[in-house]
Amino acid sequence: MSLLAQLLFWIAVVGSLTSTIYCLMVLAAALRFGLRRRREEQAAINSSFLPPVSVLKPLHGTEDGLEKNLETFFEQDYPEFELLFCSRHESDAGLQLAREVGRRYPEVNAKYVTCGEPPEHFHNAKVFSLARMDSVAAYDLYVTSDADARVAPDYLRKMIQNLKDPAVGLASSVYIGTVHRGAEARLSSRLDAVGKSVEMSSGVMVADMLEGTKFALGVTMVLRKQSFVEAGGFEELGQFYADDFVLGNRLATRGTGVRLATHVIRLLVEDTPFAVSFRNQLRWMQSTRRSRPWGHLGTGLTFAMPFGLLGLLWGVISGHAGLGLLWLLAMVVNRWLQAGTVLTMMGDPGWLRGMLLYPLRDLLGSMLWVGSYGGDRFYYRGQTYRLREGGRVETP
């Protein structure tokens, strides 16, 4: 056997072994999550813990599906809550749309505020909006959510149960990626959506199983007003791109309870061309690399499809093409098992489509992982930023 064939063989063996071990860990973690989800959702139905809540929603412009996303927050089955919407300027299209939707629900207490442009040292505009809403919120328990979050009517009722224990300061939710145009959407957007559903959730569930939750997912969180203060305050959090990770990590380091909520929401993914979708996903990979460098490095061994392709290449070079093809098929089944289990435990009715698509997403994810080591700059909403060690952001 040639030296190249031997090298390909052993790299493929090691990667296939580590990705299979990871797959087994994901299966165990997802089943654990599914059991918790069933138990906690039943408990939420019978719970009388329904304190007043302020819902904080930063807005910046409009996007596909935003109107429906906003409507789901006005339709909450909850006794006492307020909705706070904040944009940089009164003329912002997202804020105007929120006002329009709010007029259809006069019974809901909603406030619409502006924060202006963030100061130069405040690089995270979302956190700047949260600081403004914090200053006018009526209640001490918060639910924060991004504009692309879409929720069920029992969302507040189920999320707030995570704060029933006074030792818990924050809980955040995993999500099912959903493309606004459904089956008509571009392949790039569907790959992005299934990646958010499976790749992200897999890592979160495994981390929660092994060491507890020491981070937060910013798409939607339930937390106490005091938690922002304990994590350093808005001025400090505004220095980071992944402010959600820093918030959860700092709370956990201080001994404040941080939980992975079992209530699953939907995250709407815009239907964008491949180049735009790839750039957006790469930005998050770059942020993760800076926020937790060693964990991100190890992520490279959790992908299966690259090692399956190396196994196929070894088979072709060494004259064992049939074995190489079986090797690749084994890695495809590996990813099918992972995706099918995670999506089923999260309650995704379209789990089969996502499962079948996931091996291709796994391959794309490995490319994004490699690309995350290519530089420290990223483009976001008309501005170029530079990522520093620890995930801090600066403007070049």
C-alpha positions in Angstrom: 0.0 0.0 0.0 1.4 3.4 -0.9 2.3 6.0 1.7 -0.6 8.2 0.5 -3.1 5.4 0.8 -1.9 4.6 4.3 -2.2 8.2 5.3 -5.7 8.4 4.0 -6.6 5.2 5.7 -5.5 6.2 9.1 -7.0 9.7 9.0 -10.3 8.2 7.8 -10.2 5.6 10.6 -9.5 8.1 13.4 -12.1 10.5 12.1 -14.8 7.8 11.6 -14.2 6.5 15.1 -14.4 9.9 16.8 -17.5 10.9 14.8 -19.2 7.6 15.6 -18.4 8.0 19.3 -19.9 11.5 19.0 -23.0 10.2 17.3 -23.6 7.7 20.1 -23.2 10.6 22.6 -25.7 12.7 20.7 -28.2 9.8 20.7 -27.9 9.4 24.4 -28.2 13.2 25.0 -31.1 13.6 22.6 -33.1 10.8 24.3 -32.3 12.4 27.7 -33.6 15.7 26.4 -36.8 14.1 25.0 -37.6 12.5 28.3 -37.0 15.8 30.1 -39.1 17.6 27.6 -42.1 15.3 28.0 -41.9 15.5 31.8 -41.4 19.3 32.0 -44.1 20.1 29.5 -46.6 18.1 31.5 -45.5 19.9 34.7 -45.9 23.3 33.0 -49.6 22.5 32.2 -50.4 22.1 35.9 -48.1 24.8 37.2 -49.5 27.9 39.0 -46.1 29.7 38.7 -47.1 32.5 36.3 -45.4 35.7 37.4 -45.6 38.9 35.3 -43.0 39.0 32.5 -41.5 41.6 30.3 -40.7 40.4 26.7 -37.8 42.3 25.1 -37.5 42.2 21.3 -34.8 44.2 19.5 -35.6 45.0 15.9 -33.6 46.2 12.9 -35.4 46.4 9.6 -37.6 43.7 8.2 -37.1 40.2 6.9 -39.2 37.3 5.5 -41.8 36.1 7.9 -41.3 38.9 10.4 -45.0 39.9 10.6 -46.0 36.3 11.5 -43.1 36.0 14.0 -44.4 39.2 15.8 -48.0 38.0 15.8 -47.1 34.9 17.7 -45.9 37.0 20.6 -49.1 39.0 20.7 -51.0 35.7 20.8 -49.5 34.4 24.1 -51.8 32.6 26.5 -50.4 34.2 29.6 -52.1 36.2 32.4 -49.8 39.2 32.7 -47.0 40.3 30.3 -45.8 43.3 28.4 -44.1 43.4 25.0 -41.2 45.8 24.5 -39.9 46.5 21.0 -36.8 48.6 20.3 -35.1 49.8 17.2 -32.4 52.4 16.6 -34.8 54.9 14.9 -38.5 55.6 14.9 -38.5 55.2 11.1 -37.2 51.6 11.3 -39.3 49.3 9.1 -39.3 46.6 11.7 -40.6 48.9 14.5 -43.3 50.3 12.2 -44.4 46.7 11.4 -44.5 45.9 15.1 -46.8 48.9 15.7 -49.0 47.8 12.8 -49.3 44.3 14.3 -49.9 45.7 17.7 -52.9 47.7 16.6 -54.7 44.4 15.8 -54.2 43.3 19.5 -55.3 46.3 21.6 -55.7 44.1 24.6 -51.9 43.4 24.8 -49.7 45.8 26.7 -47.0 46.8 24.1 -44.4 49.5 24.2 -42.3 50.8 21.3 -39.0 52.6 22.0 -35.9 53.7 20.2 -32.3 53.7 21.4 -30.4 55.7 18.7 -27.1 54.5 17.2 -24.9 52.7 19.6 -21.8 54.6 20.8 -18.5 53.7 19.1 -17.3 51.5 22.0 -20.6 49.6 22.1 -20.1 47.2 19.2 -23.1 44.9 19.7 -26.2 46.9 18.7 -28.6 44.2 19.9 -27.2 44.5 23.5 -27.6 48.3 23.2 -31.3 47.8 22.4 -31.7 45.5 25.4 -30.2 48.1 27.6 -32.8 50.6 26.5 -35.6 48.2 27.0 -34.2 47.3 30.4 -34.6 50.9 31.4 -38.4 51.0 30.8 -39.4 47.4 31.6 -42.1 47.1 34.2 -41.2 43.6 35.6 -38.1 41.9 36.9 -38.4 38.7 34.9 -37.4 39.0 31.3 -37.9 36.9 28.2 -35.7 38.0 25.3 -36.0 36.9 21.7 -34.6 37.7 18.3 -36.8 38.9 15.5 -36.5 35.6 13.6 -38.1 33.6 16.5 -41.5 32.1 16.0 -43.3 30.7 19.0 -46.5 28.8 20.1 -49.2 30.3 22.3 -47.9 28.5 25.4 -44.3 29.7 24.9 -44.3 32.1 27.9 -46.1 29.7 30.1 -43.5 27.0 29.5 -40.4 29.1 29.4 -41.1 30.9 32.7 -41.1 27.5 34.6 -37.4 27.5 34.3 -37.2 30.3 36.8 -39.4 28.6 39.4 -36.2 27.6 41.2 -34.8 30.8 42.6 -31.3 29.5 42.1 -31.7 29.6 38.4 -30.8 32.9 36.7 -31.2 32.1 33.0 -32.5 29.4 30.7 -32.4 29.4 26.9 -34.0 27.3 24.2 -32.9 25.2 21.3 -34.7 25.7 18.0 -35.9 24.1 14.8 -34.6 25.9 11.8 -37.4 26.7 9.4 -37.0 28.2 5.9 -39.7 30.8 5.2 -40.4 29.5 1.7 -40.4 25.9 2.7 -39.8 23.3 0.0 -39.4 26.1 -2.6 -36.4 27.6 -0.8 -32.9 27.3 -2.1 -30.8 24.3 -1.1 -28.4 26.6 0.7 -31.1 27.9 3.0 -32.4 24.5 3.7 -28.9 23.3 4.6 -28.6 26.3 6.9 -31.9 25.5 8.6 -31.1 21.8 9.2 -27.7 22.8 10.5 -29.3 25.1 13.1 -31.7 22.3 14.1 -29.3 19.4 14.3 -25.7 20.5 14.4 -26.3 23.3 17.0 -28.7 21.3 19.1 -26.5 18.2 19.1 -23.6 20.1 20.6 -25.8 21.8 23.1 -27.5 18.6 24.3 -24.2 16.7 24.6 -22.6 19.6 26.6 -25.6 19.8 28.9 -25.4 16.0 29.5 -21.7 16.0 30.2 -21.1 19.1 32.3 -24.4 21.0 32.5 -25.2 24.2 30.7 -22.5 26.9 30.9 -23.6 29.1 28.1 -26.8 30.6 26.6 -28.5 30.6 23.2 -29.6 34.1 22.4 -32.5 33.3 20.0 -34.7 33.2 23.1 -33.8 33.4 26.8 -35.8 33.7 30.0 -33.8 35.4 32.8 -33.9 37.7 35.8 -33.2 41.4 35.4 -30.3 41.0 37.9 -28.6 38.4 35.7 -27.4 41.1 33.3 -25.9 42.9 36.2 -24.2 39.8 37.5 -22.7 39.1 34.1 -21.0 42.5 34.0 -23.8 44.8 32.7 -24.8 45.8 29.3 -21.7 48.0 28.7 -19.5 45.0 29.2 -21.6 42.5 27.2 -21.9 44.9 24.4 -18.2 44.4 23.7 -18.8 40.8 22.5 -20.4 39.4 19.3 -21.5 36.2 21.0 -23.0 38.1 24.0 -25.4 35.2 24.7 -22.5 32.8 25.2 -20.6 35.3 27.5 -23.8 36.0 29.5 -24.5 32.3 30.2 -20.9 31.4 30.8 -20.3 34.2 33.3 -23.4 33.4 35.2 -22.4 29.7 35.4 -18.9 30.7 36.5 -20.4 32.7 39.4 -22.5 29.8 40.5 -25.8 31.1 39.2 -28.0 28.4 37.7 -28.1 28.2 33.9 -30.5 25.8 32.3 -31.2 24.3 28.9 -34.9 24.8 28.5 -36.8 21.9 27.0 -39.4 24.1 25.2 -38.5 24.2 21.5 -39.2 27.1 19.3 -38.9 27.8 15.5 -36.1 29.9 14.0 -37.0 31.4 10.6 -34.2 31.3 8.1 -34.2 33.7 5.2 -34.1 32.2 1.7 -30.7 33.6 0.5 -28.2 32.7 -2.2 -25.4 30.3 -1.2 -22.7 33.0 -1.0 -24.8 35.0 1.5 -25.8 32.0 3.5 -22.2 30.7 3.7 -21.0 34.1 4.8 -23.6 34.3 7.6 -22.8 30.8 8.9 -19.1 31.4 8.7 -19.5 34.5 10.8 -21.0 32.3 13.6 -18.2 29.7 13.2 -15.6 32.5 13.6 -17.3 33.8 16.7 -17.4 30.3 18.2 -13.7 29.8 17.5 -12.9 32.9 19.4 -15.3 32.3 22.3 -14.3 28.7 23.1 -11.1 27.9 21.0 -10.4 24.4 22.4 -13.9 23.2 22.1 -14.2 24.5 18.6 -10.9 22.8 17.7 -12.3 19.5 18.8 -15.5 20.0 16.8 -13.5 19.1 13.7 -13.5 15.4 14.9 -17.3 15.3 15.2 -18.0 15.6 11.5 -18.5 12.3 9.7 -18.9 12.9 6.0 -15.3 14.2 5.3 -13.9 11.0 6.8 -16.3 8.9 4.8 -15.1 10.6 1.6 -11.5 10.0 2.6 -12.4 6.4 3.2 -13.9 6.2 -0.3 -10.8 7.9 -1.8 -8.6 5.3 0.1 -10.7 2.5 -1.4 -10.3 3.9 -5.0 -6.5 4.4 -4.6 -5.9 1.0 -2.9 -8.0 -1.0 -5.2 -10.8 -1.6 -2.7 -13.5 0.7 -4.2 -16.3 -1.5 -2.8 -15.0 -1.2 0.7 -14.5 2.5 0.2 -18.1 2.9 -0.9 -19.4 1.0 2.1 -17.3 3.2 4.3 -18.9 6.3 2.9 -22.4 4.7 3.3 -21.6 4.0 6.9 -20.9 7.6 7.6 -24.1 8.6 5.8 -26.1 6.3 8.1 -24.2 7.8 11.0 -25.5 11.2 10.2 -29.0 9.9 9.5 -29.1 8.4 12.9 -27.9 11.6 14.6 -30.3 13.9 12.7 -33.3 11.6 12.9 -33.0 11.2 16.7 -32.4 14.9 17.4 -35.2 16.1 15.2 -37.7 13.6 16.6 -36.8 14.4 20.2 -37.3 18.1 19.4 -40.7 17.4 18.0 -40.1 18.4 14.4 -42.9 17.2 12.1 -40.6 17.4 9.1 -37.9 15.3 10.7 -37.6 12.9 7.7 -36.7 15.6 5.2 -34.2 17.1 7.6 -32.7 13.7 8.3 -32.2 12.8 4.6 -30.6 16.2 4.0 -28.2 16.2 7.0 -25.2 14.3 5.5 -24.8 17.1 3.0 -25.1 19.7 5.7 -22.5 17.8 7.8 -20.1 18.1 4.9 -20.8 21.8 4.5 -20.3 22.2 8.3 -16.8 20.7 8.0 -16.0 23.3 5.3 -17.3 26.1 7.5 -15.2 24.8 10.4 -12.0 24.9 8.2 -13.0 28.3 7.0 -13.4 29.7 10.5 -9.6 29.6 10.9 -9.1 31.8 7.8 -9.3 35.2 9.4 -10.6 37.5 12.1 -12.8 39.9 10.1 -16.5 39.6 9.3 -19.2 41.7 7.6 -22.5 42.3 9.4 -25.3 44.8 8.6 -23.2 47.2 6.5 -20.2 47.2 8.8 -16.9 45.3 8.9 -15.8 44.1 12.4 -12.7 42.3 13.8 -13.0 39.4 16.3 -10.5 39.4 19.1 -9.5 36.6 21.5 -12.4 35.7 23.8 -14.9 36.9 21.3 -14.6 40.6 21.8 -15.4 42.8 18.8 -13.8 45.9 17.5 -14.3 48.1 14.4 -11.1 48.2 12.2 
